[in-house]
Amino acid sequence: MWADFYEETHIPAAVRVGDTLRVTGHTGETVDGVFSADVEEQIRQVFRNIAFTLTEAGAGWTDVVEINSYHVGLLNQAESVLKVAAEFLEDPYPAWTAVGVTELILPEALVEISCVAIIPTDPD
């Protein structure tokens, strides 16, 4: 999913420094580059896209300690964001900062989320 984007921009899906994984802002397009017109589905797809990146790095949503989200129309998205987040996050919840913005890099994108995860160490 990120290979073409990386080739074009040299921006990785995430960067690992020690046991810390810094996930680049992800948007809500599907694998074939389509954005849903439904904001709730677009938010859900962002969470799915981040889950894929976390899994590739050996982590999951339970390892996320910080989220930063950027929303075109934050107040209109608030209820949907909390509803979708509840499908992916569980206690203990990560710190979260949500910011309303006027636009994102892709015109169809209504939300972009980045996060920080602590990758579990191998018990060996």
C-alpha positions as CSV (number, residue, x, y, z in Angstrom):
1,M,0.0,0.0,0.0
2,W,2.8,2.5,0.9
3,A,5.3,1.3,-1.7
4,D,4.2,3.6,-4.5
5,F,3.8,6.5,-2.1
6,Y,7.3,5.9,-0.7
7,E,8.8,5.7,-4.2
8,E,7.2,9.1,-5.0
9,T,7.8,11.0,-1.8
10,H,10.4,9.0,0.3
11,I,8.0,9.2,3.2
12,P,7.8,5.8,5.0
13,A,4.6,4.4,6.6
14,A,6.4,4.4,9.9
15,V,9.8,4.8,11.4
16,R,11.1,2.7,14.2
17,V,13.6,4.1,16.7
18,G,14.5,1.5,19.3
19,D,11.2,0.1,20.6
20,T,9.3,3.2,19.5
21,L,7.3,3.2,16.3
22,R,6.3,6.6,14.9
23,V,3.5,6.1,12.4
24,T,3.2,8.6,9.6
25,G,-0.2,10.2,9.1
26,H,-2.5,7.8,7.3
27,T,-5.7,8.7,5.4
28,G,-8.8,6.7,4.7
29,E,-8.3,5.4,1.2
30,T,-8.8,1.8,0.3
31,V,-6.1,-0.3,-1.2
32,D,-7.2,0.7,-4.7
33,G,-7.0,4.4,-3.7
34,V,-10.7,5.1,-3.3
35,F,-12.1,7.4,-0.5
36,S,-15.6,6.7,0.8
37,A,-17.9,9.7,0.8
38,D,-19.2,8.6,4.2
39,V,-17.0,10.2,6.9
40,E,-17.6,7.3,9.4
41,E,-16.4,4.7,6.8
42,Q,-13.4,6.9,5.9
43,I,-12.4,7.1,9.6
44,R,-12.8,3.4,9.9
45,Q,-10.6,2.9,6.9
46,V,-7.9,5.1,8.5
47,F,-7.9,2.9,11.5
48,R,-7.7,-0.2,9.3
49,N,-4.8,1.3,7.4
50,I,-2.9,2.1,10.6
51,A,-3.6,-1.4,11.9
52,F,-1.9,-2.8,8.8
53,T,1.2,-0.7,9.4
54,L,1.3,-1.6,13.1
55,T,1.0,-5.3,12.3
56,E,3.8,-5.1,9.7
57,A,6.0,-3.6,12.5
58,G,5.1,-6.2,15.1
59,A,2.6,-4.1,17.0
60,G,-1.1,-3.5,17.4
61,W,-3.5,-0.9,18.6
62,T,-2.9,-2.0,22.2
63,D,0.7,-0.8,21.9
64,V,-0.3,2.7,20.8
65,V,0.4,5.3,23.4
66,E,-0.3,8.5,21.5
67,I,-2.6,9.6,18.6
68,N,-2.7,12.8,16.7
69,S,-5.6,13.3,14.3
70,Y,-6.4,16.0,11.8
71,H,-10.0,16.6,10.7
72,V,-11.6,18.6,8.0
73,G,-14.8,19.4,9.9
74,L,-13.8,18.1,13.3
75,L,-17.0,19.1,15.2
76,N,-19.1,17.3,12.6
77,Q,-16.8,14.2,12.9
78,A,-16.6,14.0,16.7
79,E,-19.3,11.5,17.3
80,S,-18.2,9.2,14.4
81,V,-14.5,9.4,15.5
82,L,-15.4,8.2,19.0
83,K,-17.7,5.5,17.7
84,V,-15.1,4.1,15.3
85,A,-12.2,4.5,17.8
86,A,-14.2,2.3,20.3
87,E,-14.0,-0.5,17.7
88,F,-10.2,-0.5,17.7
89,L,-9.0,0.9,21.0
90,E,-9.3,-0.4,24.5
91,D,-8.2,0.4,28.1
92,P,-5.6,1.7,28.7
93,Y,-6.4,4.3,26.0
94,P,-3.7,6.3,24.3
95,A,-3.2,10.1,24.8
96,W,-5.0,11.8,21.9
97,T,-5.0,15.2,20.3
98,A,-7.6,16.0,17.7
99,V,-7.2,19.1,15.5
100,G,-9.5,20.7,13.0
101,V,-7.9,21.7,9.7
102,T,-9.1,23.4,6.5
103,E,-7.5,20.8,4.2
104,L,-5.3,17.7,3.9
105,I,-2.8,16.7,1.3
106,L,-5.4,14.7,-0.7
107,P,-8.6,16.6,-1.5
108,E,-10.9,13.6,-0.8
109,A,-9.4,13.0,2.6
110,L,-11.5,14.1,5.6
111,V,-9.2,12.8,8.3
112,E,-5.5,11.9,8.8
113,I,-4.2,10.1,11.8
114,S,-0.6,9.5,13.0
115,C,0.4,7.7,16.2
116,V,3.2,6.5,18.4
117,A,3.4,2.9,19.5
118,I,5.8,1.0,21.8
119,I,6.6,-2.3,20.2
120,P,6.5,-5.2,22.6
121,T,9.9,-6.7,23.4
122,D,10.5,-10.4,22.8
123,P,10.4,-12.2,26.1
124,D,13.4,-14.4,25.2
